[in-house]
Amino acid sequence: MTQDQFAITVGVLALQGAFSEHLQLLRQAATVKRLSALPDVKWTFIEVRTPEQLALCDGLIIPGGESTTMSLVAARSNLLEPLREFVKVHRKPVWGTCAGLILLAESANRTKKGGQELIGGLDVRVNRNHFGRQVESFEANLDLPFLRSEEREDFDTNRVPFKSVFIRAPVVEMILPAYEGVQVEEEAKDETVVAPSRKPDSEEAKKAIGAPVEVMATLPGRSAALPNKVATAHTEDKVGDIIAVRQANVFGTSFHPELTGDSRIHVWWLDQVRAAVGAI
């Protein structure tokens, strides 16, 4: 790396789940012209298992897997609090897929209190295992307009749908009002856990508090019940299951883009990381 290059390190939480698949697609994404044509940016992708490795990162992916196991291993590895600081105090870019979406929610239902800890960052309530058991997994053809732009015809998911995989997937059941503290009303609900509150450490980070939750994609309700287990998602739908959201620095998807071999979302998200760190 030369003195003029801007180093960006992106980590994938590697405690459990599909972390290697995310790393493979990140490396693939970095070769796409939109990112590889940035001569002043050098990308580094690492597995994250310790607070020291997390501290190296400018952005982080929390993969699909088993959210309860991830939270337990993170706590035993003294990584849970550093993860909360990364997301909620420093407000660095984070993307959670499936189990990662659960961990990044401020509230999760169908969970016994004490059995699941959350990181938080997204003012939403997620419904765990919304689509049922593993045998009820399905694929969906996703039309994701946030990937498209006039100069990137190859990203047009209306022309070439983004086929993704839903495995025991959560959905965003409700968008919650933004609070600086704990989601008190959610905390009072049965079989619901909430994330602890953390204060941001800078004026820039404080701006993220109260930012609106953007619905990035929805899926027609109960798509897993379809006979062919294939459905089509749209962002324009007013009804259906919310399967992708963004709030300031935090992005979450119910599905597993890492299991498709399609790097378009990874390219888009790396572009968000690049912008967040101020690289040209």
C-alpha positions as CSV (number, residue, x, y, z in Angstrom):
1,M,0.0,0.0,0.0
2,T,1.3,3.4,-0.9
3,Q,1.0,6.6,1.2
4,D,-1.7,7.8,-1.1
5,Q,-3.9,4.7,-0.7
6,F,-6.9,4.6,1.7
7,A,-7.0,1.3,3.6
8,I,-10.5,-0.1,4.4
9,T,-10.8,-3.2,6.5
10,V,-14.1,-5.1,6.6
11,G,-14.6,-7.9,9.0
12,V,-17.0,-10.9,9.1
13,L,-18.0,-12.1,12.6
14,A,-16.6,-15.7,12.5
15,L,-18.0,-17.2,15.7
16,Q,-20.6,-19.5,13.9
17,G,-22.6,-19.6,10.7
18,A,-21.9,-18.7,7.1
19,F,-18.9,-16.4,7.6
20,S,-16.7,-18.0,5.0
21,E,-19.3,-17.6,2.3
22,H,-19.6,-13.8,3.1
23,L,-15.8,-13.5,2.9
24,Q,-15.8,-15.2,-0.5
25,L,-18.4,-12.8,-1.9
26,L,-16.7,-9.8,-0.4
27,R,-13.5,-10.7,-2.3
28,Q,-15.5,-11.2,-5.4
29,A,-17.3,-7.9,-4.9
30,A,-14.0,-6.0,-4.6
31,T,-13.1,-7.1,-8.1
32,V,-16.2,-5.4,-9.6
33,K,-15.3,-2.4,-11.7
34,R,-17.2,0.0,-9.5
35,L,-14.9,-0.8,-6.6
36,S,-11.7,-2.0,-8.3
37,A,-11.6,1.2,-10.3
38,L,-10.9,3.2,-7.1
39,P,-7.1,3.4,-7.2
40,D,-6.8,5.1,-3.9
41,V,-8.7,2.3,-1.9
42,K,-7.1,-0.9,-0.7
43,W,-9.6,-3.4,0.6
44,T,-8.8,-6.0,3.4
45,F,-11.2,-8.6,4.5
46,I,-10.8,-10.5,7.8
47,E,-12.4,-13.0,10.1
48,V,-13.4,-11.5,13.5
49,R,-13.2,-13.6,16.6
50,T,-11.6,-11.2,19.1
51,P,-12.1,-7.6,20.3
52,E,-8.6,-6.9,18.9
53,Q,-9.7,-8.0,15.4
54,L,-12.9,-6.1,15.6
55,A,-11.0,-2.9,16.5
56,L,-9.2,-3.2,13.1
57,C,-12.5,-3.0,11.2
58,D,-14.1,-0.1,9.4
59,G,-17.2,-2.2,8.7
60,L,-18.6,-5.5,9.8
61,I,-20.9,-8.3,8.6
62,I,-22.8,-10.5,11.1
63,P,-23.6,-13.7,9.1
64,G,-26.5,-16.1,9.1
65,G,-26.4,-19.0,11.5
66,E,-27.9,-19.4,15.0
67,S,-28.4,-16.2,16.8
68,T,-28.6,-17.6,20.3
69,T,-25.3,-19.5,19.8
70,M,-23.6,-16.4,18.3
71,S,-24.6,-14.3,21.3
72,L,-23.4,-16.9,23.8
73,V,-20.1,-17.4,22.1
74,A,-19.7,-13.6,21.7
75,A,-20.3,-13.2,25.5
76,R,-17.8,-15.9,26.4
77,S,-15.2,-14.4,24.0
78,N,-15.6,-10.9,25.7
79,L,-16.8,-9.7,22.3
80,L,-20.5,-8.8,23.0
81,E,-19.8,-5.4,24.5
82,P,-17.2,-4.4,21.9
83,L,-19.8,-5.3,19.2
84,R,-22.4,-3.1,20.9
85,E,-19.8,-0.3,21.0
86,F,-18.9,-0.8,17.3
87,V,-22.6,-0.6,16.3
88,K,-24.2,1.8,18.8
89,V,-21.4,3.9,20.2
90,H,-19.0,4.3,17.2
91,R,-21.8,3.8,14.7
92,K,-19.7,2.0,12.1
93,P,-21.3,0.3,9.1
94,V,-22.8,-3.1,9.9
95,W,-24.8,-5.6,7.9
96,G,-26.6,-8.5,9.5
97,T,-28.0,-11.4,7.5
98,C,-30.7,-13.7,9.0
99,A,-29.3,-14.4,12.5
100,G,-27.3,-11.2,12.1
101,L,-30.6,-9.2,11.6
102,I,-31.9,-10.7,14.8
103,L,-28.8,-9.7,16.8
104,L,-29.0,-6.1,15.4
105,A,-32.6,-5.6,16.3
106,E,-33.6,-3.6,19.4
107,S,-36.3,-6.2,20.1
108,A,-36.8,-9.9,19.3
109,N,-39.9,-12.0,20.1
110,R,-40.5,-15.7,20.5
111,T,-37.5,-15.7,22.8
112,K,-37.3,-16.6,26.5
113,K,-35.8,-13.8,28.6
114,G,-32.2,-14.6,29.4
115,G,-31.9,-17.0,26.5
116,Q,-30.8,-14.6,23.8
117,E,-28.8,-11.3,24.0
118,L,-29.0,-8.6,21.4
119,I,-26.5,-6.1,20.1
120,G,-29.2,-3.6,18.8
121,G,-28.9,-0.7,16.4
122,L,-32.1,-1.2,14.4
123,D,-35.3,0.2,15.9
124,V,-37.3,-2.8,14.9
125,R,-38.9,-5.9,16.4
126,V,-38.0,-9.1,14.7
127,N,-40.1,-12.3,14.6
128,R,-37.7,-15.2,14.9
129,N,-38.2,-18.2,12.6
130,H,-41.1,-16.5,11.0
131,F,-41.2,-18.8,8.0
132,G,-41.1,-22.0,10.1
133,R,-38.8,-24.9,10.3
134,Q,-35.7,-25.7,8.1
135,V,-37.8,-28.0,5.9
136,E,-39.9,-25.0,5.0
137,S,-37.0,-23.1,3.6
138,F,-37.5,-21.5,0.2
139,E,-36.0,-19.2,-2.5
140,A,-37.2,-15.8,-3.6
141,N,-36.6,-13.7,-6.7
142,L,-35.9,-10.3,-5.3
143,D,-36.4,-7.0,-7.1
144,L,-34.2,-4.6,-5.2
145,P,-34.3,-1.1,-6.7
146,F,-31.7,0.2,-4.2
147,L,-29.1,-1.8,-6.2
148,R,-29.9,-0.1,-9.4
149,S,-28.7,3.1,-11.0
150,E,-28.5,4.4,-14.6
151,E,-24.8,3.7,-15.0
152,R,-25.1,0.1,-13.6
153,E,-27.4,-1.8,-15.9
154,D,-25.8,-5.1,-14.7
155,F,-27.3,-4.4,-11.2
156,D,-30.9,-4.1,-12.5
157,T,-32.8,-6.7,-10.4
158,N,-36.0,-5.9,-12.3
159,R,-34.2,-7.4,-15.4
160,V,-32.2,-10.0,-13.6
161,P,-33.8,-10.8,-10.2
162,F,-31.7,-11.4,-7.1
163,K,-32.4,-15.0,-6.2
164,S,-31.9,-15.5,-2.5
165,V,-32.5,-18.1,0.2
166,F,-34.7,-18.0,3.3
167,I,-33.7,-20.6,6.0
168,R,-35.6,-20.4,9.3
169,A,-35.7,-16.7,8.5
170,P,-36.8,-13.8,10.7
171,V,-38.8,-10.9,9.4
172,V,-39.2,-7.3,10.7
173,E,-42.5,-7.6,12.5
174,M,-42.7,-3.9,13.5
175,I,-40.8,-0.7,13.1
176,L,-40.4,0.9,16.6
177,P,-40.2,4.5,17.6
178,A,-36.6,5.6,18.2
179,Y,-35.5,5.9,21.8
180,E,-32.2,7.0,23.2
181,G,-32.6,4.4,25.9
182,V,-34.0,0.9,26.1
183,Q,-37.2,0.0,24.3
184,V,-39.2,0.0,27.5
185,E,-42.6,-1.0,26.0
186,E,-41.0,-3.9,24.2
187,E,-39.2,-5.0,27.4
188,A,-42.5,-5.4,29.2
189,K,-43.8,-8.0,26.6
190,D,-43.7,-11.7,27.2
191,E,-41.2,-13.8,25.4
192,T,-39.5,-10.7,24.1
193,V,-35.9,-9.6,24.7
194,V,-34.5,-6.1,24.1
195,A,-31.0,-4.7,23.4
196,P,-29.3,-2.6,26.1
197,S,-28.9,1.2,25.5
198,R,-25.5,2.7,24.6
199,K,-24.6,6.4,24.0
200,P,-22.9,7.4,20.8
201,D,-19.4,8.8,21.2
202,S,-19.4,11.7,18.7
203,E,-21.7,14.3,17.2
204,E,-21.7,12.5,13.9
205,A,-22.7,9.3,15.6
206,K,-25.5,11.0,17.5
207,K,-27.1,11.9,14.2
208,A,-27.8,8.2,13.7
209,I,-30.2,8.2,16.8
210,G,-33.6,9.0,15.6
211,A,-32.8,8.3,11.9
212,P,-35.8,6.7,10.2
213,V,-35.9,3.0,9.5
214,E,-36.0,2.5,5.7
215,V,-37.9,-0.5,4.4
216,M,-35.7,-1.8,1.6
217,A,-37.7,-4.9,0.5
218,T,-40.9,-6.7,1.4
219,L,-42.2,-10.2,0.5
220,P,-45.8,-11.2,0.0
221,G,-47.0,-12.7,3.3
222,R,-46.3,-16.3,4.1
223,S,-44.4,-17.0,0.9
224,A,-43.1,-20.2,2.4
225,A,-46.5,-21.7,1.9
226,L,-46.3,-21.4,-1.9
227,P,-46.2,-24.8,-3.6
228,N,-43.0,-24.1,-5.6
229,K,-41.3,-22.3,-2.7
230,V,-40.4,-19.4,-5.1
231,A,-41.7,-15.9,-4.5
232,T,-41.0,-12.4,-5.8
233,A,-40.2,-9.4,-3.6
234,H,-40.7,-5.7,-4.2
235,T,-39.9,-2.6,-2.3
236,E,-43.1,-0.9,-3.6
237,D,-45.5,-3.3,-1.8
238,K,-47.4,-1.7,1.0
239,V,-48.2,-5.1,2.6
240,G,-46.2,-8.2,3.2
241,D,-43.3,-9.3,5.2
242,I,-40.4,-6.8,5.7
243,I,-37.2,-8.6,4.7
244,A,-34.7,-5.8,4.4
245,V,-34.2,-2.6,6.4
246,R,-31.6,0.1,6.9
247,Q,-31.3,2.7,9.7
248,A,-28.3,5.0,9.5
249,N,-25.2,2.8,9.7
250,V,-27.1,-0.5,10.2
251,F,-28.4,-2.7,7.4
252,G,-30.3,-6.0,7.8
253,T,-31.7,-8.7,5.6
254,S,-33.8,-11.7,6.5
255,F,-32.3,-13.8,3.7
256,H,-28.9,-15.2,2.9
257,P,-27.3,-13.3,-0.1
258,E,-24.0,-15.1,0.8
259,L,-25.5,-18.5,-0.3
260,T,-26.2,-17.4,-3.9
261,G,-22.9,-16.5,-5.5
262,D,-24.4,-13.2,-6.5
263,S,-22.2,-10.3,-5.1
264,R,-24.5,-7.4,-6.1
265,I,-25.6,-6.6,-2.5
266,H,-22.0,-7.0,-1.3
267,V,-20.9,-4.5,-3.9
268,W,-23.6,-2.1,-2.9
269,W,-22.8,-2.4,0.8
270,L,-19.0,-2.0,0.3
271,D,-19.9,1.2,-1.5
272,Q,-21.8,2.3,1.7
273,V,-18.7,1.5,3.8
274,R,-16.5,3.4,1.4
275,A,-18.7,6.5,1.7
276,A,-18.9,6.2,5.5
277,V,-15.2,6.2,6.0
278,G,-14.7,9.1,3.6
279,A,-12.8,7.3,0.9
280,I,-13.1,8.9,-2.6
